[in-house]
Amino acid sequence: MHSRMLASLALAAAACGASSTSPTGSPGAGGLFRATNAWNTAVDSAALSASSATMLAALEAAGGFGGGKIQIDFSMKILTADASTPMVGFTPAPGYYTPDCDTGVQFPLPAGGAVEGETGYACTQGGDCHLLVVHPGQGKLYEMYQANLVGGVLESMCTVVWDLSKSYPQNLRGDQCTSTDAAGLPVAALLFTADEVAAGSIDHAIRFILPNARMAQGVYVRPATHAGAPSGASDLPPYGTRLRLRSSYPISSLSAGAQVVARALQKYGMILADGGTIALTAADDAFTQHKWADVGIDSHSLGTLQVSDFEVVGAGATIPLTYDCVRNGQ
């Protein structure tokens, strides 16, 4: 890991424009990962969970999606790095998640970028402050949770580096191991962008969250490897649950942009990845070529979708949650 002095020097170089890299970036229509993984595998023909009807009825009875309907959060940003982007060290924040998260790695920090919910790299609003950077030249996805730039030093509560060319095993980086998302999944790979919608195709599953009390306590299912703090009854969806929009849903009733998202929900579904109130997560358009207004999508564009419009894809047996992470070398 870099010392504070080296990190400060690299960050100062970035601030002074030493890097010509623009933070602008977005997944292409095929998504971020070049290799096949659970999140970019189509499930439109996959068998339903035997508990599909029961689980959805329980979710509806518990209040359904956060706020009672599907809304979209646009606060997360996906940045892009290249060979000229400074690679900096980081300081683990108190309580850093180990062995779940990576240590001793350098992190690309494009000039002019920002963490989730902020206009720069300082985490000032008390949010999750995810920092998501794709480095196409390296074939890597770099992610931080609770990223914060303080006095020229980059801090993090969790840092994970994903290999975009790797088909990860079923237990991803290790069972009971979290990532920058509670379920242990790569965040950026599940975000949909204005550029994808403009291209007419989202070829991956979408990040989906529920309030803690509306998720089954003490278990998770694949593709999750971990869960946050679910506190709901056993008949509710566990972390890792994949909901698929019914093929019979009349997507022609939606706006053109929303239809692109709905088709992805029919083909790839949405994976339960964290706890919260706004069901779907899209990428902020500050660093994409197209803007959400260009493609006609706002936070309520999918608000007509109900719990009853979905079905649960089969995921295998539930895995008891212990929080005892065992990394598998990934």
DANORQUI-V717841 format. One line per field, one symbol per residue. ss: DSSP state (@ for helix, = for strand, . for the rest). psi: psi as a letter, one per 20 degrees, with the letter a starting at -180 (. if undefined). burial: b if it has 9 or more other C-alpha atoms within 8 Angstrom, else e. Layout:
ss = ???
psi = ???
burial = ???
This chain:
ss = ...@@@@@@@@@@@@......................@@@.......=...@@@@@@@@@@....@@@...=====.====.....==..==..............==......................=====....======..===..====.======........................@@@.=.@@@@@@......=====.@@@.=..==...........=......=..====.....@@@..@@@@@@@@@@@@..======....====.@@@...................@@@====.....==..........
psi = qqrhgggggghhgghjjhpipqipqqqahjagpirprhikpqjhjqqqqijgggghgggghiibqpjirprppkiqqorprahipppqrqppqpjpoqjgrqrkqqppnqpjaqrpjriaipnijjahlpooppnhhikqppqqplqpookjppqqhppppqoijpoqrhjdiqqjprbiqhijrpghiipqrhhgghijpolrrqppqqqhijqppjrrrqjqjrqdlqjrrijrprqipopppphipmiiirrgghhgghhhhhghappoirqahogqprqqjhkqgqqhhhjkpaijhkiiprhiirqpqpjaqqpppijnpoqji.
burial = ebeeebbbebbbbbbeeebebbbbbbbebbbbbeebbebbbebbeeebbeebbebbbbbbeebbbbeebbbbbbbbbbbbbbeebbbbbbebeeebeebbbbeeebbbbbbebbbbbbeebbbeeebebbbbbbbbeebbbbbbbbbbbeebbbbbbbbbbeebebebeebbbbbbbbbbbbbbbbbebbbbbbbbbbeebbbbbbbbbbbbbbbbbbbbbbbbbbbeebbbbeebbbbbbbbbbbeeeeeeebbebbbbbbbbbbbbbbbbbbbbbbbbbbbbbebbbbbbeebbbebbbbbeebbebbbbbbbeeeeebeeebbbeee
